[in-house]
Amino acid sequence: MNIPNLLTVLRFLLIPVFIYFFFLPNENGIGIAVIVFLIAGLTDTLDGYIARKYNQITKLGIVLDPLADKLMLITVLVSIAVGSDIPKWIIILVASKELLMILGAISLYNLRNVVIPANIFGKLATLLSYAAILAVIFKLPFRDIVLYVYVTATVLAFIIYINNFLAVKGLNQFDLIKK
């Protein structure tokens, strides 16, 4: 197992660590949970950089990397929703999108051995997810704006992903309308 894949596995291991500290009944827990979340984000950036720079891209990494990212994001959003006033529909929308992307990715990988790479909107949505999550956790005054911008970017990224998914499957949105 190479370094990028080890960093991806570390992100999976950070998920229960985040949960533990987020729900720890003292004021230090949230701060430590935020640090764990940021470490997960840094390892995501680092594993991608190392994999590309040193040609260490593997099929395992191609599958596990986005899965680790999506599970961490869903975990953080659900954790925040438990103790926050953010609209539940946002959690449902984002979690549904992430789960559909996981299922779609598994489907494409199993059927065609294909992985759709992240698009610019996906990368922007990821960056905005970190900003929105930190704004919500720290109750910043502009948190609602960042949250809605994040949701918009997420929806756009998902639309592009669906279009790419359909193209790989040999369909396009017009083919679906005709059937």
Sequence and secondary structure as in RCSB ss.txt:
>XXXX:A:sequence
MNIPNLLTVLRFLLIPVFIYFFFLPNENGIGIAVIVFLIAGLTDTLDGYIARKYNQITKLGIVLDPLADKLMLIT
VLVSIAVGSDIPKWIIILVASKELLMILGAISLYNLRNVVIPANIFGKLATLLSYAAILAVIFKLPFRDIVLYVY
VTATVLAFIIYINNFLAVKGLNQFDLIKK
>XXXX:A:secstr
  HHHHHHHHHHHHHHHHHHHHT SSHHHHHHHHHHHHHHHHHHHHHHHHHHHTT   HHHHHHHHHHHHHHHHH
HHHHHHHTS S HHHHHHHHHHHHHHHHHHHHHHHHHS      HHHHHHHHHHHHHHHHHHTT TTHHHHHHHH
HHHHHHHHHHHHHHHHHHTT  HHHHHH 
